[in-house]
Amino acid sequence: MKEELLEIYNSLYDKYGPQNWWPGEGLEIAIGAVLTQQTNWKNVEKALQQLKNADCMNVDCLKKIPIEKLEELIKSSGYYRIKAKRLKNLIDLLSIDSQPNREALIAVNGLGDETADSILLYMFEKEYFVIDSYTFRILNRLGLYNGQNYLELQQIFMDSLPNKLQLYQEYHALLVKHAKICCTKSNPKCDSCILSKRCLYNSK
């Protein structure tokens, strides 16, 4: 699958160009990765701005702030009570380990594979390919992967691609971009899809 995945990357890059993703830097990336669960980025941006306005975009504040106040600040992100607890759990880890490995992040209650790998890839700049629902959708429609196993598909990408941080970051961002504007869940725009010639979904 190596050649296919590289061809897809090149096609998407030629179409959309560099994405320069993830939004934010440092701790903001980790917070955004938690808040973006089950919501869109616009809602996350509002919550991040509230945290900045409260001078609470730092480990010390997030550790000390009462959880009720934290819930209020991140309310726009949805599921704010759950996310506040997850943020507190993450901050507990980061306050004692500023460079946690994947195992430590996964052990944090409320952090799954995707969130942990997003933090590792974009905040700590570690080569972990991030898999999300968009990746599954596109690969399934292209007939390259039929399943929902995160670690399995991640390993396929990491075995097939050069182990380069920027490539991992750009590829994930390009898949998100393509899924949002073209390979949508319903009514995909197959006629304008750069990958349509290789797509099984388009041939139905």
ROSE-4610 file (N, C-alpha, C; in Angstrom, 1 decimal, always signed):
// ROSE-4610
residu = [M/M/M/K/K/K/E/E/E/E/E/E/L/L/L/L/L/L/E/E/E/I/I/I/Y/Y/Y/N/N/N/S/S/S/L/L/L/Y/Y/Y/D/D/D/K/K/K/Y/Y/Y/G/G/G/P/P/P/Q/Q/Q/N/N/N/W/W/W/W/W/W/P/P/P/G/G/G/E/E/E/G/G/G/L/L/L/E/E/E/I/I/I/A/A/A/I/I/I/G/G/G/A/A/A/V/V/V/L/L/L/T/T/T/Q/Q/Q/Q/Q/Q/T/T/T/N/N/N/W/W/W/K/K/K/N/N/N/V/V/V/E/E/E/K/K/K/A/A/A/L/L/L/Q/Q/Q/Q/Q/Q/L/L/L/K/K/K/N/N/N/A/A/A/D/D/D/C/C/C/M/M/M/N/N/N/V/V/V/D/D/D/C/C/C/L/L/L/K/K/K/K/K/K/I/I/I/P/P/P/I/I/I/E/E/E/K/K/K/L/L/L/E/E/E/E/E/E/L/L/L/I/I/I/K/K/K/S/S/S/S/S/S/G/G/G/Y/Y/Y/Y/Y/Y/R/R/R/I/I/I/K/K/K/A/A/A/K/K/K/R/R/R/L/L/L/K/K/K/N/N/N/L/L/L/I/I/I/D/D/D/L/L/L/L/L/L/S/S/S/I/I/I/D/D/D/S/S/S/Q/Q/Q/P/P/P/N/N/N/R/R/R/E/E/E/A/A/A/L/L/L/I/I/I/A/A/A/V/V/V/N/N/N/G/G/G/L/L/L/G/G/G/D/D/D/E/E/E/T/T/T/A/A/A/D/D/D/S/S/S/I/I/I/L/L/L/L/L/L/Y/Y/Y/M/M/M/F/F/F/E/E/E/K/K/K/E/E/E/Y/Y/Y/F/F/F/V/V/V/I/I/I/D/D/D/S/S/S/Y/Y/Y/T/T/T/F/F/F/R/R/R/I/I/I/L/L/L/N/N/N/R/R/R/L/L/L/G/G/G/L/L/L/Y/Y/Y/N/N/N/G/G/G/Q/Q/Q/N/N/N/Y/Y/Y/L/L/L/E/E/E/L/L/L/Q/Q/Q/Q/Q/Q/I/I/I/F/F/F/M/M/M/D/D/D/S/S/S/L/L/L/P/P/P/N/N/N/K/K/K/L/L/L/Q/Q/Q/L/L/L/Y/Y/Y/Q/Q/Q/E/E/E/Y/Y/Y/H/H/H/A/A/A/L/L/L/L/L/L/V/V/V/K/K/K/H/H/H/A/A/A/K/K/K/I/I/I/C/C/C/C/C/C/T/T/T/K/K/K/S/S/S/N/N/N/P/P/P/K/K/K/C/C/C/D/D/D/S/S/S/C/C/C/I/I/I/L/L/L/S/S/S/K/K/K/R/R/R/C/C/C/L/L/L/Y/Y/Y/N/N/N/S/S/S/K/K/K]
num = [1/1/1/2/2/2/3/3/3/4/4/4/5/5/5/6/6/6/7/7/7/8/8/8/9/9/9/10/10/10/11/11/11/12/12/12/13/13/13/14/14/14/15/15/15/16/16/16/17/17/17/18/18/18/19/19/19/20/20/20/21/21/21/22/22/22/23/23/23/24/24/24/25/25/25/26/26/26/27/27/27/28/28/28/29/29/29/30/30/30/31/31/31/32/32/32/33/33/33/34/34/34/35/35/35/36/36/36/37/37/37/38/38/38/39/39/39/40/40/40/41/41/41/42/42/42/43/43/43/44/44/44/45/45/45/46/46/46/47/47/47/48/48/48/49/49/49/50/50/50/51/51/51/52/52/52/53/53/53/54/54/54/55/55/55/56/56/56/57/57/57/58/58/58/59/59/59/60/60/60/61/61/61/62/62/62/63/63/63/64/64/64/65/65/65/66/66/66/67/67/67/68/68/68/69/69/69/70/70/70/71/71/71/72/72/72/73/73/73/74/74/74/75/75/75/76/76/76/77/77/77/78/78/78/79/79/79/80/80/80/81/81/81/82/82/82/83/83/83/84/84/84/85/85/85/86/86/86/87/87/87/88/88/88/89/89/89/90/90/90/91/91/91/92/92/92/93/93/93/94/94/94/95/95/95/96/96/96/97/97/97/98/98/98/99/99/99/100/100/100/101/101/101/102/102/102/103/103/103/104/104/104/105/105/105/106/106/106/107/107/107/108/108/108/109/109/109/110/110/110/111/111/111/112/112/112/113/113/113/114/114/114/115/115/115/116/116/116/117/117/117/118/118/118/119/119/119/120/120/120/121/121/121/122/122/122/123/123/123/124/124/124/125/125/125/126/126/126/127/127/127/128/128/128/129/129/129/130/130/130/131/131/131/132/132/132/133/133/133/134/134/134/135/135/135/136/136/136/137/137/137/138/138/138/139/139/139/140/140/140/141/141/141/142/142/142/143/143/143/144/144/144/145/145/145/146/146/146/147/147/147/148/148/148/149/149/149/150/150/150/151/151/151/152/152/152/153/153/153/154/154/154/155/155/155/156/156/156/157/157/157/158/158/158/159/159/159/160/160/160/161/161/161/162/162/162/163/163/163/164/164/164/165/165/165/166/166/166/167/167/167/168/168/168/169/169/169/170/170/170/171/171/171/172/172/172/173/173/173/174/174/174/175/175/175/176/176/176/177/177/177/178/178/178/179/179/179/180/180/180/181/181/181/182/182/182/183/183/183/184/184/184/185/185/185/186/186/186/187/187/187/188/188/188/189/189/189/190/190/190/191/191/191/192/192/192/193/193/193/194/194/194/195/195/195/196/196/196/197/197/197/198/198/198/199/199/199/200/200/200/201/201/201/202/202/202/203/203/203/204/204/204]
x = [+0.8/+0.0/+0.9/+2.2/+3.1/+2.9/+2.9/+2.8/+1.4/+0.3/-1.0/-1.1/-0.6/-0.7/+0.2/+1.3/+2.1/+1.5/+0.8/+0.2/-1.0/-1.7/-2.9/-2.4/-1.3/-0.7/-0.3/+0.4/+0.8/-0.3/-1.4/-2.6/-3.3/-3.4/-4.0/-3.2/-1.9/-1.0/-1.0/-1.0/-1.1/-2.4/-3.5/-4.8/-4.9/-4.5/-4.8/-3.6/-2.4/-1.2/-1.0/+0.1/+0.4/-0.6/-1.0/-2.0/-1.5/-0.2/+0.4/-0.5/-0.7/-1.7/-0.9/-1.1/-2.3/-2.4/-3.7/-3.8/-3.3/-2.6/-2.1/-0.7/-0.2/+1.2/+1.2/+2.2/+2.4/+1.2/+0.9/-0.2/-1.6/-1.7/-2.9/-3.3/-2.3/-2.6/-3.2/-2.6/-3.1/-4.6/-4.8/-6.2/-7.1/-6.7/-7.6/-7.9/-6.9/-7.1/-8.2/-8.3/-9.3/-10.7/-10.7/-11.9/-12.6/-11.8/-12.4/-13.1/-13.0/-13.8/-15.3/-15.9/-17.4/-17.9/-17.1/-17.5/-16.7/-17.1/-16.3/-15.3/-14.3/-13.2/-13.7/-14.7/-15.2/-15.6/-16.3/-16.7/-15.5/-14.4/-13.2/-12.5/-12.4/-11.8/-12.4/-13.7/-14.3/-13.9/-13.8/-13.4/-11.9/-11.1/-9.7/-9.5/-10.3/-10.2/-10.6/-11.7/-12.1/-11.0/-10.3/-9.2/-8.1/-7.8/-6.8/-7.2/-8.4/-9.0/-8.8/-9.0/-8.9/-7.5/-6.5/-5.1/-4.9/-5.6/-5.6/-5.1/-4.2/-3.7/-2.3/-2.3/-1.0/-1.3/-0.3/-0.5/-0.9/-0.2/-0.5/-1.9/-2.4/-3.8/-4.8/-4.6/-5.5/-5.5/-4.4/-4.4/-5.1/-5.0/-5.6/-7.1/-7.5/-8.8/-9.9/-10.9/-12.0/-12.7/-13.0/-13.6/-14.8/-15.6/-16.8/-16.5/-15.5/-15.0/-14.5/-13.7/-13.2/-14.4/-15.4/-16.5/-17.2/-17.3/-17.8/-17.0/-15.7/-14.8/-14.9/-15.0/-15.0/-16.4/-17.4/-18.8/-19.1/-18.6/-18.9/-18.4/-17.5/-17.0/-18.0/-19.0/-20.0/-19.4/-20.3/-19.9/-18.8/-19.1/-18.0/-17.7/-18.7/-18.4/-17.4/-17.7/-16.8/-15.4/-15.4/-14.1/-13.3/-14.0/-13.3/-12.6/-13.2/-12.6/-11.4/-11.5/-10.4/-9.3/-9.6/-8.5/-7.8/-8.5/-7.9/-7.0/-7.5/-6.7/-5.4/-5.5/-4.3/-3.3/-3.9/-3.0/-2.3/-3.0/-2.3/-1.1/-1.2/+0.0/+1.1/+0.7/+1.7/+2.4/+1.7/+2.3/+3.5/+3.5/+4.5/+5.5/+5.0/+5.8/+5.5/+6.5/+6.3/+6.5/+7.1/+7.3/+6.8/+5.5/+4.9/+5.0/+5.2/+5.2/+3.7/+3.6/+2.2/+1.5/+2.2/+1.6/+1.1/+1.8/+1.3/+0.1/+0.1/-1.1/-2.3/-2.1/-3.3/-3.8/-3.0/-3.4/-4.3/-4.3/-5.1/-6.6/-7.4/-8.8/-9.4/-10.0/-10.7/-9.9/-8.6/-7.8/-7.7/-8.2/-8.1/-6.9/-6.8/-5.7/-5.6/-6.7/-6.6/-6.2/-6.7/-6.3/-4.9/-4.5/-3.1/-2.1/-2.4/-1.5/-1.5/-2.6/-2.7/-1.7/-1.8/-0.9/+0.6/+0.9/+2.2/+2.7/+1.9/+2.3/+2.5/+1.5/+1.5/+2.1/+2.0/+2.6/+4.0/+4.2/+5.6/+6.4/+5.8/+6.5/+7.1/+6.3/+6.7/+6.0/+6.7/+6.1/+5.1/+3.9/+2.8/+1.7/+1.3/+0.3/-1.1/-1.8/-3.1/-4.2/-5.0/-6.2/-7.4/-8.4/-9.7/-10.8/-12.0/-13.1/-13.0/-12.3/-12.1/-11.2/-10.1/-9.2/-9.9/-10.7/-11.4/-12.3/-13.0/-14.0/-13.3/-12.2/-11.6/-10.9/-10.2/-9.5/-10.6/-11.7/-12.7/-13.3/-13.6/-14.2/-13.2/-11.9/-10.9/-10.6/-11.2/-11.0/-9.7/-9.0/-7.7/-7.7/-8.8/-9.0/-10.4/-10.8/-12.2/-12.2/-12.4/-12.4/-12.5/-12.4/-12.4/-11.4/-10.3/-9.2/-8.2/-8.2/-7.3/-5.8/-5.4/-4.0/-3.5/-4.4/-4.1/-3.9/-4.8/-4.7/-3.5/-3.3/-2.1/-0.8/-0.7/+0.5/+0.7/-0.4/-0.3/+0.3/-0.2/+0.4/+1.9/+2.2/+3.5/+4.5/+4.0/+4.9/+5.1/+4.1/+4.1/+4.8/+4.8/+5.3/+6.7/+7.5/+8.8/+8.5/+9.4/+9.1/+9.5/+8.7/+9.0/+7.8/+8.2/+7.2/+6.3/+6.9/+6.1/+5.2/+5.6/+4.8/+3.6/+3.8/+2.7/+1.7/+2.2/+1.3/+0.5/+1.2/+0.5/-0.5/-0.1/-1.0/-2.3/-2.2/-3.4/-4.3/-3.6/-4.4/-5.0/-4.4/-4.9/-6.1/-6.1/-7.2/-8.4/-8.2/-9.3/-9.9/-9.0/-9.5/-10.3/-9.8/-10.5/-11.9/-11.9/-13.1/-14.2/-13.7/-14.7/-15.3/-14.5/-15.0/-15.4/-14.9/-15.2/-15.8/-15.0/-15.4/-16.3/-17.4/-18.2/-19.0/-19.5/-20.2/-21.4/-22.2/-23.4/-23.2/-23.7/-23.6/-22.2/-21.3/-19.9/-19.8/-18.9/-18.7/-17.8/-18.2/-17.4/-16.9/-17.8/-17.4/-16.2/-16.0/-14.8/-13.7/-13.8/-12.8/-11.5/-10.4/-9.1/-8.8/-9.4/-9.2/-10.2/-11.1/-12.3/-12.0/-10.9/-10.6/-10.2/-9.7/-9.4/-10.4/-11.5/-12.5/-13.6/-13.8/-14.8/-16.2/-16.3/-17.6/-18.1/-17.3/-17.7/-18.2/-17.8/-18.2/-19.5/-20.1/-21.4/-22.5]
y = [-1.2/+0.0/+1.3/+1.1/+2.2/+3.2/+2.7/+3.6/+4.3/+3.6/+4.2/+5.4/+5.1/+6.2/+7.4/+7.2/+8.3/+9.1/+8.3/+9.0/+9.8/+9.3/+10.0/+11.3/+11.2/+12.4/+13.4/+13.0/+13.9/+14.6/+13.8/+14.4/+15.4/+15.1/+16.1/+17.3/+17.1/+18.2/+19.2/+18.6/+19.4/+20.2/+19.5/+20.2/+21.3/+21.0/+21.9/+22.7/+22.2/+22.9/+22.6/+23.2/+23.0/+23.6/+22.8/+23.2/+23.9/+23.7/+24.4/+24.2/+23.0/+22.6/+21.9/+22.0/+22.2/+23.6/+24.2/+25.6/+25.7/+26.8/+27.0/+26.5/+26.5/+26.0/+25.6/+24.8/+24.4/+23.8/+24.2/+23.6/+23.8/+24.9/+25.2/+24.0/+23.4/+22.2/+21.1/+20.8/+19.7/+20.0/+21.2/+21.6/+21.5/+22.0/+21.9/+20.5/+19.6/+18.2/+17.6/+18.0/+17.5/+18.1/+19.4/+20.1/+19.8/+19.4/+19.2/+17.9/+17.1/+15.8/+16.1/+15.5/+15.6/+17.0/+17.9/+19.2/+19.8/+21.0/+21.5/+22.6/+22.9/+23.8/+25.2/+25.7/+27.0/+27.1/+26.1/+26.0/+25.9/+25.2/+25.0/+26.4/+27.1/+28.4/+29.4/+29.3/+30.2/+29.8/+28.5/+28.1/+28.4/+28.3/+28.6/+30.1/+30.9/+32.4/+32.7/+32.0/+32.3/+31.9/+30.8/+30.5/+31.5/+32.0/+33.1/+34.3/+34.7/+35.9/+35.8/+34.6/+34.4/+34.1/+34.3/+34.0/+32.6/+31.7/+30.3/+29.3/+29.8/+28.9/+28.4/+27.9/+27.5/+26.4/+25.5/+24.4/+24.8/+25.9/+26.3/+26.7/+27.5/+28.0/+26.8/+26.0/+24.9/+23.9/+23.8/+22.9/+23.4/+24.8/+25.4/+25.8/+26.1/+26.6/+25.6/+26.1/+25.2/+24.6/+23.3/+22.7/+23.4/+23.9/+24.6/+25.9/+26.6/+27.7/+27.3/+26.2/+25.6/+25.2/+24.6/+24.2/+25.5/+26.5/+27.8/+28.3/+28.3/+28.8/+28.0/+26.7/+25.9/+25.4/+26.1/+25.7/+25.6/+26.5/+26.5/+25.3/+24.5/+23.3/+22.1/+22.3/+21.1/+20.1/+19.3/+18.2/+18.8/+20.0/+20.8/+20.1/+19.5/+18.9/+17.7/+16.9/+15.8/+16.3/+17.3/+17.8/+18.5/+19.1/+19.8/+18.7/+17.6/+16.5/+15.9/+15.8/+15.3/+16.2/+17.5/+18.5/+18.5/+18.4/+18.3/+17.0/+15.9/+14.7/+14.9/+15.5/+15.8/+16.7/+17.7/+18.7/+18.1/+17.1/+16.4/+15.7/+15.1/+14.4/+15.4/+16.5/+17.4/+18.2/+18.3/+19.0/+18.2/+16.9/+16.1/+15.5/+15.5/+15.0/+15.9/+16.8/+17.7/+17.1/+15.9/+15.2/+13.8/+13.6/+12.3/+11.5/+10.1/+9.3/+8.8/+8.1/+7.7/+6.9/+6.0/+5.1/+6.0/+7.0/+7.9/+8.6/+9.1/+9.9/+9.0/+7.8/+6.9/+6.5/+6.5/+6.1/+7.2/+8.4/+9.5/+9.2/+9.2/+8.9/+9.9/+9.4/+10.3/+10.6/+10.2/+10.4/+9.1/+9.1/+7.9/+8.0/+7.1/+7.0/+8.3/+8.8/+9.9/+11.2/+11.4/+12.6/+12.5/+11.4/+11.2/+11.4/+10.8/+11.0/+12.4/+13.1/+14.5/+15.3/+15.1/+15.8/+15.5/+14.2/+13.8/+14.4/+14.3/+14.8/+16.3/+17.0/+18.4/+19.3/+18.8/+19.5/+19.1/+17.8/+17.3/+16.9/+17.0/+16.7/+15.4/+14.4/+13.0/+12.3/+11.4/+10.8/+9.7/+10.1/+9.2/+9.7/+8.8/+9.2/+9.2/+10.3/+10.4/+9.9/+9.0/+8.4/+9.0/+9.4/+9.8/+9.3/+9.8/+9.3/+9.6/+10.7/+11.2/+10.2/+9.8/+8.8/+7.5/+7.0/+5.7/+5.9/+7.0/+7.2/+7.2/+8.0/+8.1/+6.8/+6.2/+4.9/+3.8/+3.8/+2.8/+3.0/+4.3/+4.6/+4.3/+4.5/+4.2/+2.7/+1.9/+0.4/+0.0/+0.8/+0.5/-0.1/+0.2/-0.4/-0.5/-1.7/-1.9/-2.4/-1.4/-1.7/-0.4/-0.6/+0.6/+0.4/-0.3/-0.6/+0.5/+1.4/+2.5/+2.1/+1.3/+0.9/+0.2/-0.6/-1.3/-0.4/+0.6/+1.5/+2.5/+2.9/+3.7/+3.0/+1.7/+1.0/+0.9/+0.7/+0.7/+2.0/+3.1/+4.4/+4.5/+4.2/+4.3/+3.4/+2.2/+1.3/+1.7/+2.4/+2.7/+4.1/+5.0/+6.3/+6.5/+7.4/+7.8/+8.4/+8.1/+8.5/+10.0/+10.9/+12.3/+13.1/+13.9/+14.6/+15.5/+16.3/+17.2/+16.4/+15.3/+14.5/+14.0/+13.5/+13.0/+14.1/+15.3/+16.4/+16.9/+17.0/+17.5/+16.5/+15.2/+14.2/+14.1/+14.1/+14.1/+15.3/+16.5/+17.7/+17.7/+17.2/+17.2/+16.2/+15.1/+14.2/+14.8/+15.6/+16.3/+17.3/+18.1/+19.1/+18.5/+17.4/+16.7/+16.2/+15.6/+15.0/+16.0/+17.2/+18.2/+19.0/+19.1/+19.9/+19.1/+17.8/+17.0/+15.6/+14.8/+13.5/+13.5/+14.2/+14.4/+13.1/+13.0/+11.8/+11.5/+12.5/+12.4/+13.4/+13.0/+13.8/+14.3/+13.3/+13.7/+14.3/+15.2/+15.9/+15.1/+13.9/+13.0/+13.6/+14.4/+14.9/+15.8/+16.5/+17.4/+16.8/+15.5/+14.9/+14.5/+14.9/+14.7/+13.2/+12.4/+11.0/+10.1/+10.7/+10.0/+8.8/+8.9/+7.8/+6.5/+6.6/+5.4/+5.1/+5.8/+5.6/+4.6/+3.6/+2.6/+3.2/+4.2/+4.8/+5.5/+6.2/+7.0/+6.1/+4.8/+3.9/+3.2/+3.5/+2.8/+3.4]
z = [+0.0/+0.0/+0.0/+0.1/+0.2/-1.0/-2.2/-3.3/-3.4/-3.0/-3.0/-2.1/-0.8/+0.2/-0.2/-0.8/-1.2/-2.4/-3.3/-4.4/-3.9/-2.9/-2.3/-1.7/-0.9/-0.3/-1.3/-2.3/-3.4/-4.1/-4.3/-5.0/-4.1/-2.8/-1.9/-1.7/-1.6/-1.4/-2.6/-3.8/-5.1/-5.1/-4.6/-4.7/-3.7/-2.4/-1.3/-0.8/-1.1/-0.6/+0.9/+1.4/+2.9/+3.8/+4.8/+5.8/+7.0/+7.3/+8.5/+9.7/+10.0/+11.1/+12.2/+13.4/+14.1/+14.6/+14.7/+15.3/+16.7/+17.0/+18.3/+18.5/+19.7/+20.0/+21.5/+21.8/+23.2/+23.8/+25.1/+25.8/+25.2/+24.4/+23.7/+22.7/+22.2/+21.3/+22.1/+23.2/+24.1/+24.5/+24.9/+25.4/+24.2/+23.1/+21.9/+21.5/+21.6/+21.3/+22.1/+23.4/+24.3/+24.0/+23.8/+23.6/+22.3/+21.3/+19.9/+19.8/+20.9/+20.9/+20.7/+19.7/+19.5/+19.3/+18.7/+18.4/+17.2/+16.7/+15.6/+16.2/+15.3/+15.8/+16.2/+15.5/+15.9/+17.3/+17.8/+19.2/+20.2/+19.7/+20.5/+20.6/+19.5/+19.4/+20.5/+20.6/+21.6/+23.0/+23.3/+24.6/+24.9/+23.9/+24.0/+24.3/+23.6/+23.8/+25.3/+25.7/+27.1/+28.1/+27.9/+28.7/+28.7/+27.5/+27.3/+28.1/+27.9/+28.6/+30.1/+30.6/+32.0/+32.5/+31.6/+31.9/+32.4/+31.8/+32.3/+31.2/+30.3/+29.3/+29.8/+31.0/+31.6/+32.6/+32.9/+33.8/+35.2/+35.7/+37.1/+37.3/+36.4/+36.5/+36.4/+35.3/+35.1/+36.2/+36.9/+38.1/+39.3/+39.5/+40.6/+40.4/+39.2/+39.0/+39.4/+40.1/+40.5/+39.2/+39.3/+38.1/+37.6/+38.5/+38.1/+37.2/+37.6/+36.8/+35.5/+35.5/+34.2/+33.3/+33.8/+33.0/+32.4/+33.1/+32.6/+31.4/+31.6/+30.5/+29.2/+29.3/+28.1/+27.7/+28.2/+27.9/+26.4/+25.6/+24.2/+23.5/+24.1/+23.4/+23.5/+24.3/+24.4/+25.4/+26.0/+26.9/+27.9/+28.3/+29.1/+30.4/+31.1/+32.4/+32.2/+31.2/+30.9/+30.5/+29.6/+29.1/+30.2/+31.1/+32.2/+33.1/+33.3/+34.1/+33.3/+32.0/+31.2/+31.1/+31.1/+31.1/+32.5/+33.5/+34.9/+34.9/+34.4/+34.4/+33.6/+32.4/+31.6/+32.3/+32.9/+33.6/+34.8/+35.5/+36.6/+36.1/+34.9/+34.3/+33.9/+33.2/+32.6/+33.8/+34.9/+36.0/+36.7/+36.4/+37.0/+35.9/+34.6/+33.5/+32.3/+32.0/+30.9/+29.6/+29.5/+28.2/+28.3/+28.5/+28.7/+27.4/+27.5/+26.4/+26.0/+25.0/+24.6/+25.7/+26.3/+27.3/+28.5/+28.8/+29.9/+29.5/+28.3/+27.8/+27.7/+27.2/+27.0/+28.4/+29.4/+30.7/+31.4/+30.8/+31.4/+31.1/+32.1/+31.9/+31.0/+29.9/+29.0/+27.7/+27.7/+26.5/+25.7/+24.5/+23.6/+22.7/+21.8/+20.9/+20.1/+19.5/+18.6/+19.3/+20.5/+21.3/+21.7/+22.2/+22.6/+21.5/+20.3/+19.2/+18.6/+18.7/+18.3/+19.1/+20.4/+21.4/+21.1/+20.8/+20.6/+19.2/+18.2/+16.9/+16.8/+17.3/+17.1/+18.2/+19.5/+20.6/+20.9/+20.9/+21.3/+20.1/+18.9/+17.6/+17.6/+17.9/+17.9/+16.7/+16.0/+14.8/+15.1/+15.4/+15.5/+14.5/+13.6/+12.6/+13.3/+13.1/+13.8/+12.8/+13.4/+12.6/+13.2/+12.4/+12.8/+11.9/+12.2/+11.4/+9.9/+9.6/+8.2/+7.5/+8.2/+7.6/+7.3/+8.2/+8.0/+6.8/+6.7/+5.6/+4.3/+4.2/+2.9/+2.4/+3.4/+3.0/+2.7/+3.4/+3.1/+1.7/+1.3/+0.0/-1.1/-0.8/-1.8/-1.9/-1.0/-1.1/-0.6/+0.2/+0.8/+2.2/+2.9/+4.2/+4.6/+5.0/+5.4/+6.9/+7.7/+9.1/+10.0/+11.3/+12.2/+13.3/+13.0/+14.0/+14.0/+15.0/+15.0/+14.9/+15.7/+15.8/+14.5/+14.0/+12.7/+11.6/+11.4/+10.3/+10.5/+11.8/+12.1/+11.7/+12.0/+11.7/+10.2/+9.4/+8.0/+7.4/+7.9/+7.5/+7.9/+9.1/+9.6/+9.0/+8.6/+7.8/+6.4/+5.8/+4.4/+4.1/+5.1/+4.8/+5.4/+4.8/+5.5/+6.9/+7.8/+9.2/+9.3/+8.8/+8.8/+9.5/+10.5/+11.3/+10.4/+9.5/+8.7/+7.8/+7.2/+6.4/+7.1/+8.3/+9.2/+9.5/+9.8/+10.2/+9.0/+7.8/+6.6/+6.1/+6.1/+5.6/+6.4/+7.7/+8.5/+8.3/+8.2/+8.0/+6.6/+5.6/+4.2/+4.2/+4.9/+4.9/+5.6/+6.6/+7.3/+6.3/+5.7/+4.7/+3.6/+3.0/+1.9/+2.4/+3.5/+4.1/+4.3/+4.8/+5.1/+3.9/+2.9/+1.8/+0.5/+0.5/-0.7/-0.3/+0.4/+0.8/+2.0/+2.0/+3.1/+3.4/+4.7/+5.1/+4.2/+3.9/+3.1/+1.9/+0.8/-0.5/-0.8/-0.9/-1.2/-2.6/-2.8/-4.1/-5.0/-5.5/-6.2/-7.5/-8.2/-9.5/-9.4/-8.3/-8.2/-7.3/-7.0/-6.1/-6.9/-6.4/-7.0/-6.9/-6.1/-5.9/-6.6/-7.3/-7.8/-8.7/-9.5/-10.4/-9.7/-8.5/-7.7/-6.7/-6.7/-5.6/-5.9/-5.0/-5.2/-5.0/-4.0/-3.7/-4.9/-5.7/-6.8/-8.0/-7.9/-9.0/-8.8/-7.6/-7.3/-8.1]
